[in-house]
Protein backbone atom coordinates (compact mmCIF):
# COMPACT_ATOMS: atom_id res chain seq x y z
CA UNK A 1 0.00 0.00 0.00
CA UNK A 2 1.41 3.31 -1.06
CA UNK A 3 1.82 5.91 1.73
CA UNK A 4 -0.01 9.14 0.97
CA UNK A 5 2.30 12.15 0.87
CA UNK A 6 1.53 15.16 3.09
CA UNK A 7 0.03 18.19 1.40
CA UNK A 8 0.53 21.86 2.10
CA UNK A 9 -2.45 23.78 3.45
CA UNK A 10 -4.16 26.13 1.00
CA UNK A 11 -6.51 28.98 1.88
CA UNK A 12 -9.49 28.85 -0.43
CA UNK A 13 -9.96 32.63 -0.46
CA UNK A 14 -7.40 35.20 -1.59
CA UNK A 15 -5.91 37.47 1.07
CA UNK A 16 -7.16 41.02 0.65
CA UNK A 17 -5.96 44.56 1.29
CA UNK A 18 -7.75 47.61 2.70
CA UNK A 19 -8.16 48.99 -0.82
CA UNK A 20 -10.59 46.15 -1.63
CA UNK A 21 -13.12 47.17 1.02
CA UNK A 22 -15.56 50.01 1.64
CA UNK A 23 -17.73 50.81 4.64
CA UNK A 24 -21.48 50.86 4.06
CA UNK A 25 -23.09 53.90 5.75
CA UNK A 26 -25.38 53.16 8.68
CA UNK A 27 -28.01 55.14 10.55
CA UNK A 28 -26.62 58.40 11.96
CA UNK A 29 -28.52 59.93 14.85
CA UNK A 30 -28.49 63.63 15.67
CA UNK A 31 -25.84 62.84 18.27
CA UNK A 32 -23.46 61.48 15.63
CA UNK A 33 -21.36 64.55 15.02
CA UNK A 34 -17.54 64.54 14.85
CA UNK A 35 -17.13 66.60 18.03
CA UNK A 36 -18.87 63.83 20.01
CA UNK A 37 -16.57 61.08 18.73
CA UNK A 38 -14.06 59.60 21.19
CA UNK A 39 -10.95 57.94 19.75
CA UNK A 40 -9.66 56.63 23.09
CA UNK A 41 -8.30 53.13 22.75
CA UNK A 42 -6.40 50.60 24.89
CA UNK A 43 -2.68 50.15 24.25
CA UNK A 44 -1.99 47.16 26.51
CA UNK A 45 -3.85 44.09 27.76
CA UNK A 46 -6.31 44.20 30.65
CA UNK A 47 -9.32 42.36 32.07
CA UNK A 48 -12.01 44.10 30.08
CA UNK A 49 -15.16 44.70 32.08
CA UNK A 50 -13.33 44.13 35.38
CA UNK A 51 -10.65 46.84 35.41
CA UNK A 52 -9.50 49.95 33.63
CA UNK A 53 -6.79 49.55 31.02
CA UNK A 54 -3.51 50.68 32.65
CA UNK A 55 -2.34 52.45 29.49
CA UNK A 56 -4.70 54.01 26.95
CA UNK A 57 -4.21 56.43 24.07
CA UNK A 58 -6.40 59.38 23.13
CA UNK A 59 -5.96 58.67 19.42
CA UNK A 60 -5.42 55.28 17.71
CA UNK A 61 -2.06 56.15 16.12
CA UNK A 62 1.49 54.99 16.93
CA UNK A 63 4.62 55.65 14.90
CA UNK A 64 6.74 52.84 13.48
CA UNK A 65 9.95 51.59 15.07
CA UNK A 66 12.13 53.01 12.30
CA UNK A 67 15.27 55.15 12.01
CA UNK A 68 13.56 57.40 9.49
CA UNK A 69 10.41 57.88 11.59
CA UNK A 70 10.62 57.68 15.37
CA UNK A 71 13.10 59.64 17.45
CA UNK A 72 12.52 61.83 20.51
CA UNK A 73 11.21 64.76 18.42
CA UNK A 74 8.57 62.54 16.82
CA UNK A 75 7.70 61.07 20.22
CA UNK A 76 7.08 64.51 21.73
CA UNK A 77 5.01 65.70 18.77
CA UNK A 78 2.83 62.59 18.69
CA UNK A 79 2.32 62.50 22.47
CA UNK A 80 1.06 66.10 22.23
CA UNK A 81 -1.70 64.82 19.93
CA UNK A 82 -2.55 61.83 22.13
CA UNK A 83 -0.63 58.99 20.45
CA UNK A 84 2.59 57.09 21.16
CA UNK A 85 5.85 56.91 19.28
CA UNK A 86 8.06 53.83 19.52
CA UNK A 87 11.63 55.11 19.37
CA UNK A 88 13.75 53.03 17.01
CA UNK A 89 15.89 50.31 18.50
CA UNK A 90 18.49 49.96 15.74
CA UNK A 91 20.94 52.19 17.62
CA UNK A 92 23.10 51.80 20.70
CA UNK A 93 21.40 51.11 24.01
CA UNK A 94 22.76 54.36 25.45
CA UNK A 95 21.48 56.45 22.52
CA UNK A 96 18.00 54.93 22.60
CA UNK A 97 17.78 55.37 26.38
CA UNK A 98 18.92 58.99 25.98
CA UNK A 99 16.11 59.63 23.48
CA UNK A 100 13.58 58.15 25.90
CA UNK A 101 15.02 60.31 28.69
CA UNK A 102 14.70 63.47 26.61
CA UNK A 103 11.02 62.75 25.96
CA UNK A 104 10.32 62.13 29.65
CA UNK A 105 12.10 65.30 30.73
CA UNK A 106 10.73 67.54 27.98
CA UNK A 107 7.31 68.06 29.42
CA UNK A 108 6.15 67.57 32.93
CA UNK A 109 4.14 69.36 35.50
CA UNK A 110 6.98 68.69 37.91
CA UNK A 111 10.37 68.58 36.22
CA UNK A 112 13.61 67.30 37.71
CA UNK A 113 16.03 70.01 36.66
CA UNK A 114 18.52 68.82 34.04
CA UNK A 115 20.26 72.19 33.72
CA UNK A 116 22.26 72.80 36.88
CA UNK A 117 25.46 74.64 37.66
CA UNK A 118 27.60 75.80 40.57
CA UNK A 119 27.93 79.49 41.47
CA UNK A 120 31.67 79.53 40.78
CA UNK A 121 31.18 78.36 37.20
CA UNK A 122 31.36 80.92 34.39
CA UNK A 123 29.20 82.43 31.66
CA UNK A 124 31.04 80.18 29.21
CA UNK A 125 29.89 77.16 31.22
CA UNK A 126 26.31 78.49 31.07
CA UNK A 127 26.46 78.81 27.29
CA UNK A 128 27.94 75.33 26.90
CA UNK A 129 25.21 73.89 29.13
CA UNK A 130 22.50 75.70 27.17
CA UNK A 131 23.87 74.27 23.90
CA UNK A 132 23.93 70.79 25.41
CA UNK A 133 20.42 70.76 26.92
CA UNK A 134 18.59 73.33 24.79
CA UNK A 135 17.21 74.89 27.99
CA UNK A 136 17.67 78.56 28.82
CA UNK A 137 16.73 78.31 32.52
CA UNK A 138 19.57 77.01 34.72
CA UNK A 139 19.35 76.23 38.42
CA UNK A 140 22.37 77.36 40.44
CA UNK A 141 22.92 74.93 43.29
CA UNK A 142 25.63 74.65 45.90
CA UNK A 143 27.02 71.41 44.42
CA UNK A 144 25.78 71.83 40.85
CA UNK A 145 23.30 68.94 41.09
CA UNK A 146 19.53 68.78 40.54
CA UNK A 147 18.97 68.12 44.27
CA UNK A 148 21.51 70.59 45.68
CA UNK A 149 20.82 73.63 47.82
CA UNK A 150 19.26 76.28 45.55
CA UNK A 151 21.30 79.49 45.48
CA UNK A 152 19.84 81.18 42.43
CA UNK A 153 18.52 80.94 38.88
CA UNK A 154 20.08 81.98 35.59
CA UNK A 155 17.71 82.83 32.74
CA UNK A 156 18.54 84.29 29.34
CA UNK A 157 17.55 87.76 30.60
CA UNK A 158 20.33 87.65 33.23
CA UNK A 159 23.25 88.00 30.84
CA UNK A 160 24.33 89.56 27.58
CA UNK A 161 27.07 87.73 25.72
CA UNK A 162 28.06 90.84 23.75
CA UNK A 163 28.68 92.90 26.92
CA UNK A 164 30.06 90.34 29.34
CA UNK A 165 33.29 88.43 29.62
CA UNK A 166 32.98 84.67 29.21
CA UNK A 167 34.89 84.13 32.46
CA UNK A 168 32.31 86.07 34.52
CA UNK A 169 31.27 84.00 37.53
CA UNK A 170 27.69 82.75 37.62
CA UNK A 171 27.31 84.19 41.13
CA UNK A 172 27.81 87.69 39.70
CA UNK A 173 24.85 87.69 37.30
CA UNK A 174 22.42 85.04 38.57
CA UNK A 175 19.13 86.02 40.21
CA UNK A 176 19.96 85.18 43.87
CA UNK A 177 17.73 83.02 46.03
CA UNK A 178 16.39 85.92 48.13
CA UNK A 179 15.05 87.54 44.94
CA UNK A 180 13.36 84.34 43.70
CA UNK A 181 9.72 83.31 44.03
CA UNK A 182 9.69 79.70 45.23
CA UNK A 183 7.16 77.24 46.64
CA UNK A 184 7.25 74.19 48.94
CA UNK A 185 7.93 70.78 47.40
CA UNK A 186 4.40 69.53 48.15
CA UNK A 187 2.72 72.33 46.18
CA UNK A 188 0.03 71.05 43.80
CA UNK A 189 0.32 71.72 40.08
CA UNK A 190 -2.76 73.94 40.13
CA UNK A 191 -1.37 76.10 42.92
CA UNK A 192 2.05 76.22 41.23
CA UNK A 193 0.46 77.45 38.00
CA UNK A 194 -1.53 80.07 39.95
CA UNK A 195 1.73 81.36 41.49
CA UNK A 196 3.38 81.47 38.05
CA UNK A 197 0.55 83.56 36.62
CA UNK A 198 0.20 85.80 39.69
CA UNK A 199 3.91 86.71 39.67
CA UNK A 200 4.33 86.64 35.87
CA UNK A 201 7.06 83.97 36.11
CA UNK A 202 8.50 81.71 33.45
CA UNK A 203 9.50 79.10 36.02
CA UNK A 204 8.84 78.23 39.64
CA UNK A 205 11.36 76.25 41.74
CA UNK A 206 9.87 73.87 44.33
CA UNK A 207 12.15 73.39 47.33
CA UNK A 208 12.21 71.29 50.51
CA UNK A 209 12.58 72.54 54.10
CA UNK A 210 16.39 72.68 53.69
CA UNK A 211 16.22 74.87 50.54
CA UNK A 212 17.18 71.92 48.35
CA UNK A 213 15.76 71.97 44.84
CA UNK A 214 13.14 69.26 44.25
CA UNK A 215 11.25 70.24 41.07
CA UNK A 216 10.83 73.01 38.51
CA UNK A 217 7.43 74.00 37.14
CA UNK A 218 7.45 75.89 33.84
CA UNK A 219 4.96 78.36 32.41
CA UNK A 220 5.38 76.89 28.89
CA UNK A 221 4.21 73.49 30.08
CA UNK A 222 0.89 74.93 31.26
CA UNK A 223 0.42 76.85 28.02
CA UNK A 224 1.22 73.80 25.92
CA UNK A 225 -1.32 71.72 27.84
CA UNK A 226 -4.02 74.24 26.97
CA UNK A 227 -3.00 74.07 23.29
CA UNK A 228 -2.93 70.26 23.30
CA UNK A 229 -5.98 69.02 25.22
CA UNK A 230 -5.49 65.41 24.03
CA UNK A 231 -1.83 65.15 25.02
CA UNK A 232 -0.87 61.79 26.48
CA UNK A 233 0.72 62.08 29.93
CA UNK A 234 1.83 59.64 32.60
CA UNK A 235 0.97 59.92 36.31
CA UNK A 236 3.76 62.49 36.75
CA UNK A 237 2.49 64.65 33.88
CA UNK A 238 5.31 63.55 31.56
CA UNK A 239 4.80 62.57 27.92
CA UNK A 240 4.16 58.86 27.31
CA UNK A 241 6.79 57.24 25.08
CA UNK A 242 7.43 53.76 23.69
CA UNK A 243 10.68 52.11 22.61
CA UNK A 244 11.65 49.28 20.28
CA UNK A 245 13.64 46.26 21.45
CA UNK A 246 14.98 43.15 19.72
CA UNK A 247 15.37 39.48 20.61
CA UNK A 248 19.15 39.57 20.98
CA UNK A 249 20.29 42.18 23.51
CA UNK A 250 17.06 42.51 25.54
CA UNK A 251 18.82 41.62 28.81
CA UNK A 252 20.89 44.81 28.50
CA UNK A 253 18.50 47.04 26.51
CA UNK A 254 15.29 46.55 28.49
CA UNK A 255 16.73 47.59 31.91
CA UNK A 256 18.25 50.72 30.35
CA UNK A 257 14.98 51.71 28.68
CA UNK A 258 12.95 51.04 31.83
CA UNK A 259 15.42 53.13 33.85
CA UNK A 260 15.10 55.94 31.29
CA UNK A 261 11.33 55.94 31.80
CA UNK A 262 9.90 54.12 28.75
CA UNK A 263 6.18 53.50 29.31
CA UNK A 264 5.83 50.64 26.85
CA UNK A 265 8.20 48.50 24.79
CA UNK A 266 7.69 46.60 21.55
CA UNK A 267 9.68 43.75 20.05
CA UNK A 268 10.58 44.92 16.57
CA UNK A 269 10.59 41.93 14.25
CA UNK A 270 9.44 41.06 10.76
CA UNK A 271 8.07 37.76 12.00
CA UNK A 272 6.79 37.25 15.54
CA UNK A 273 5.69 33.61 15.54
CA UNK A 274 9.01 32.36 16.92
CA UNK A 275 10.82 31.05 19.97
CA UNK A 276 12.97 34.18 19.95
CA UNK A 277 9.99 36.32 20.93
CA UNK A 278 8.88 33.69 23.45
CA UNK A 279 12.32 33.80 25.11
CA UNK A 280 12.31 37.61 25.16
CA UNK A 281 8.84 37.86 26.71
CA UNK A 282 9.66 35.12 29.25
CA UNK A 283 12.79 36.98 30.40
CA UNK A 284 10.90 40.26 30.79
CA UNK A 285 8.11 38.60 32.79
CA UNK A 286 10.65 36.81 34.98
CA UNK A 287 12.53 40.04 35.72
CA UNK A 288 9.66 42.53 35.92
CA UNK A 289 6.39 40.60 36.15
CA UNK A 290 3.60 42.59 34.48
CA UNK A 291 5.02 45.98 35.45
CA UNK A 292 6.87 46.36 32.13
CA UNK A 293 4.45 46.59 29.19
CA UNK A 294 5.71 45.00 25.97
CA UNK A 295 4.06 44.36 22.62
CA UNK A 296 5.13 41.62 20.21
CA UNK A 297 4.79 40.66 16.56
CA UNK A 298 4.45 40.67 13.71
CA UNK A 299 1.96 37.91 12.89
CA UNK A 300 -0.67 37.39 10.19
CA UNK A 301 -2.96 34.67 11.47
CA UNK A 302 -4.86 33.34 14.48
CA UNK A 303 -2.14 30.86 15.48
CA UNK A 304 0.46 33.62 15.60
CA UNK A 305 -1.77 35.79 17.78
CA UNK A 306 -2.60 32.94 20.16
CA UNK A 307 1.09 32.08 20.51
CA UNK A 308 2.15 35.62 21.46
CA UNK A 309 -0.86 36.19 23.73
CA UNK A 310 -0.02 33.02 25.66
CA UNK A 311 3.62 34.11 25.83
CA UNK A 312 2.50 37.25 27.68
CA UNK A 313 2.45 39.97 25.02
CA UNK A 314 0.67 43.17 26.09
CA UNK A 315 -0.42 43.85 22.50
CA UNK A 316 0.10 42.05 19.21
CA UNK A 317 1.18 43.63 15.94
CA UNK A 318 -0.30 42.36 12.69
CA UNK A 319 1.29 42.64 9.27
CA UNK A 320 4.09 41.17 7.18
CA UNK A 321 5.14 42.74 3.91
CA UNK A 322 2.41 45.39 3.72
CA UNK A 323 4.58 48.45 4.40
CA UNK A 324 5.32 50.82 1.52
CA UNK A 325 9.08 50.24 1.72
CA UNK A 326 8.90 46.58 2.72
CA UNK A 327 9.91 43.99 0.12
CA UNK A 328 9.66 40.92 2.35
CA UNK A 329 6.90 39.42 0.18
CA UNK A 330 8.79 39.71 -3.08
CA UNK A 331 12.12 38.74 -1.46
CA UNK A 332 11.00 35.80 0.66
CA UNK A 333 7.51 34.99 -0.58
CA UNK A 334 5.91 35.28 2.88
CA UNK A 335 3.11 37.51 4.13
CA UNK A 336 -0.61 38.02 3.81
CA UNK A 337 -2.95 40.74 2.61
CA UNK A 338 -3.29 43.20 5.49
CA UNK A 339 -7.09 43.26 5.68
CA UNK A 340 -7.44 39.47 5.70
CA UNK A 341 -4.63 39.08 8.25
CA UNK A 342 -6.21 41.70 10.53
CA UNK A 343 -9.71 40.20 10.37
CA UNK A 344 -8.34 36.72 11.17
CA UNK A 345 -6.25 37.93 14.12
CA UNK A 346 -9.04 40.10 15.59
CA UNK A 347 -11.46 37.17 15.53
CA UNK A 348 -8.88 35.16 17.49
CA UNK A 349 -8.36 38.13 19.87
CA UNK A 350 -12.10 38.08 20.62
CA UNK A 351 -12.10 34.30 21.13
CA UNK A 352 -9.11 34.60 23.47
CA UNK A 353 -10.97 37.26 25.47
CA UNK A 354 -14.08 35.07 25.77
CA UNK A 355 -11.94 32.18 27.03
CA UNK A 356 -9.65 34.06 29.42
CA UNK A 357 -11.28 37.41 30.23
CA UNK A 358 -8.06 39.11 29.07
CA UNK A 359 -8.33 41.60 26.22
CA UNK A 360 -5.11 41.83 24.20
CA UNK A 361 -5.16 44.91 21.90
CA UNK A 362 -4.28 44.44 18.25
CA UNK A 363 -2.11 46.87 16.29
CA UNK A 364 -2.42 46.94 12.50
CA UNK A 365 1.05 47.58 11.11
CA UNK A 366 1.35 48.34 7.38
CA UNK A 367 -0.93 48.57 4.39
CA UNK A 368 -2.24 52.10 5.12
CA UNK A 369 -2.16 54.05 1.86
CA UNK A 370 -5.02 56.53 2.38
CA UNK A 371 -6.49 58.07 5.51
CA UNK A 372 -9.70 56.08 5.16
CA UNK A 373 -7.69 52.86 5.46
CA UNK A 374 -7.18 53.78 9.12
CA UNK A 375 -10.95 53.77 9.65
CA UNK A 376 -11.23 50.46 7.78
CA UNK A 377 -8.53 48.93 10.01
CA UNK A 378 -10.37 50.10 13.14
CA UNK A 379 -13.69 48.77 11.81
CA UNK A 380 -12.07 45.40 11.12
CA UNK A 381 -11.04 45.13 14.76
CA UNK A 382 -7.72 46.93 15.19
CA UNK A 383 -7.39 48.91 18.41
CA UNK A 384 -4.77 51.16 16.84
CA UNK A 385 -2.56 51.38 13.77
CA UNK A 386 1.19 51.73 13.38
CA UNK A 387 2.30 54.09 10.62
CA UNK A 388 5.71 54.61 9.04
CA UNK A 389 5.41 56.39 5.69
CA UNK A 390 2.62 58.56 7.07
CA UNK A 391 4.82 60.05 9.82
CA UNK A 392 8.03 60.06 7.77
CA UNK A 393 6.56 62.93 5.69
CA UNK A 394 6.44 65.42 8.56
CA UNK A 395 8.83 68.04 9.92
CA UNK A 396 9.25 66.04 13.12
CA UNK A 397 10.67 62.90 11.52
CA UNK A 398 14.47 62.52 11.81
CA UNK A 399 15.15 62.22 8.06
CA UNK A 400 16.44 64.95 5.76
CA UNK A 401 14.20 67.17 3.65
CA UNK A 402 15.43 67.37 0.05
CA UNK A 403 14.37 69.25 -3.06
CA UNK A 404 13.97 67.22 -6.24
CA UNK A 405 12.76 69.00 -9.37
CA UNK A 406 11.43 71.88 -7.32
CA UNK A 407 9.37 69.63 -5.04
CA UNK A 408 10.27 68.87 -1.44
CA UNK A 409 10.54 65.29 -0.18
CA UNK A 410 11.65 63.55 3.00
CA UNK A 411 14.01 60.59 2.96
CA UNK A 412 12.41 57.32 4.04
CA UNK A 413 14.09 53.94 4.36
CA UNK A 414 13.12 50.58 5.72
CA UNK A 415 14.74 48.81 8.67
CA UNK A 416 15.53 45.95 6.32
CA UNK A 417 17.40 48.22 3.88
CA UNK A 418 21.16 48.32 3.51
CA UNK A 419 21.04 51.87 4.89
CA UNK A 420 19.48 50.83 8.22
CA UNK A 421 21.26 47.48 8.49
CA UNK A 422 18.89 46.41 11.29
CA UNK A 423 19.79 42.69 11.22
CA UNK A 424 18.15 42.08 14.61
CA UNK A 425 14.70 42.79 13.15
CA UNK A 426 15.06 39.97 10.65
CA UNK A 427 17.02 37.64 12.93
CA UNK A 428 16.37 33.91 12.69
CA UNK A 429 19.24 32.89 14.92
CA UNK A 430 22.08 33.00 12.38
CA UNK A 431 25.01 35.30 11.91
CA UNK A 432 24.81 38.82 13.27
CA UNK A 433 24.47 40.50 9.90
CA UNK A 434 21.90 41.50 7.31
CA UNK A 435 22.06 38.64 4.81
CA UNK A 436 19.87 40.35 2.21
CA UNK A 437 17.65 43.39 1.98
CA UNK A 438 13.97 43.30 2.94
CA UNK A 439 13.38 47.05 2.60
CA UNK A 440 14.20 49.92 0.26
CA UNK A 441 15.66 53.41 0.52
CA UNK A 442 13.20 55.98 -0.84
CA UNK A 443 11.61 59.44 -0.72
CA UNK A 444 8.11 60.50 0.34
CA UNK A 445 6.42 63.82 -0.46
CA UNK A 446 7.02 66.37 2.27
CA UNK A 447 3.78 67.21 4.08
CA UNK A 448 4.59 69.83 6.74
CA UNK A 449 3.82 69.63 10.45
CA UNK A 450 2.52 66.58 12.26
CA UNK A 451 -0.11 68.51 14.18
CA UNK A 452 -1.90 69.87 11.10
CA UNK A 453 -1.84 66.56 9.22
CA UNK A 454 -2.95 64.40 12.15
CA UNK A 455 -5.81 66.82 12.79
CA UNK A 456 -6.98 66.45 9.18
CA UNK A 457 -6.61 62.66 9.20
CA UNK A 458 -8.56 62.25 12.41
CA UNK A 459 -11.25 64.63 11.18
CA UNK A 460 -11.81 62.17 8.32
CA UNK A 461 -11.86 59.21 10.72
CA UNK A 462 -14.41 60.90 13.00
CA UNK A 463 -16.59 61.90 10.04
CA UNK A 464 -16.66 58.34 8.66
CA UNK A 465 -17.45 56.93 12.11
CA UNK A 466 -20.45 59.27 12.27
CA UNK A 467 -21.56 58.00 8.85
CA UNK A 468 -21.54 54.52 10.41
CA UNK A 469 -23.49 55.66 13.47
CA UNK A 470 -20.56 55.15 15.84
CA UNK A 471 -19.17 57.50 18.51
CA UNK A 472 -16.42 55.19 19.82
CA UNK A 473 -14.04 52.68 18.26
CA UNK A 474 -15.73 49.67 19.97
CA UNK A 475 -19.08 50.93 18.67
CA UNK A 476 -17.64 51.20 15.16
CA UNK A 477 -16.39 47.61 15.36
CA UNK A 478 -19.84 46.48 16.47
CA UNK A 479 -21.87 48.40 13.89
CA UNK A 480 -19.55 48.42 10.86
CA UNK A 481 -20.81 46.89 7.64
CA UNK A 482 -18.05 46.24 5.12
CA UNK A 483 -18.32 45.32 1.47
CA UNK A 484 -15.79 44.00 -1.00
CA UNK A 485 -15.43 46.14 -4.10
CA UNK A 486 -14.55 45.18 -7.65
CA UNK A 487 -11.65 46.59 -9.63
CA UNK A 488 -14.15 48.75 -11.53
CA UNK A 489 -15.60 50.05 -8.26
CA UNK A 490 -12.12 51.11 -7.13
CA UNK A 491 -11.68 53.16 -10.31
CA UNK A 492 -15.17 54.61 -9.88
CA UNK A 493 -14.31 55.66 -6.32
CA UNK A 494 -11.79 58.24 -7.45
CA UNK A 495 -12.03 61.18 -9.84
CA UNK A 496 -12.67 59.83 -13.33
CA UNK A 497 -13.85 60.90 -16.79
CA UNK A 498 -12.78 64.48 -16.16
CA UNK A 499 -9.69 66.59 -16.72
CA UNK A 500 -8.58 67.81 -13.32
CA UNK A 501 -7.44 71.41 -12.99
CA UNK A 502 -4.76 70.61 -10.42
CA UNK A 503 -2.80 67.53 -9.53
CA UNK A 504 -1.38 67.55 -6.03
CA UNK A 505 1.68 65.55 -5.02
CA UNK A 506 0.44 65.33 -1.47
CA UNK A 507 -0.48 61.97 -0.04
CA UNK A 508 -4.25 61.71 0.35
Secondary structure, 3 states (H helix, E strand, C coil): CCCCCCCCCCCCCCCCCHHHEEECCCCCCCCCCHHHCCCCEECCCECCCCCCCCCEECCCEEECCCCCCCCHHHHHHHHHHCCEEEECCCCCHHHHHHHHHHHHHHCCCCECCCCEECCCCEHHHHHHHHHHHCCCCEEEECCCCCCCEEEEEECHHHCCCCCCCCCCEHHHHCEEHHHCCEEECCCCHHHHHHHHHHCCCCEEEEECCCCEEEEEEEHHHHHHHHHCCCCCECCCCCECCEEEECCCCHHHHHHHHHHHCCCEEEECCCCCCCHHHHHHHHHHHHHHCCCCCEEEEEECCHHHHHHHHHHCCCEEEECCCCCCCECHHHHHCCCCCHHHHHHHHHHHHHHHHHHHCCECEEEEECCCCCHHHHHHHHHCCCCEEEECHHHHCECCCCCCEEEECCEEEEEEECCCCCCCCCHHHHCCCCCCCCCCCCECEEEEECCECHHHHHHHHHHHHHHHHHHCCCCCHHHHHHHCCEEECCHHHHHHCCCCCCCCCCCCCCCC
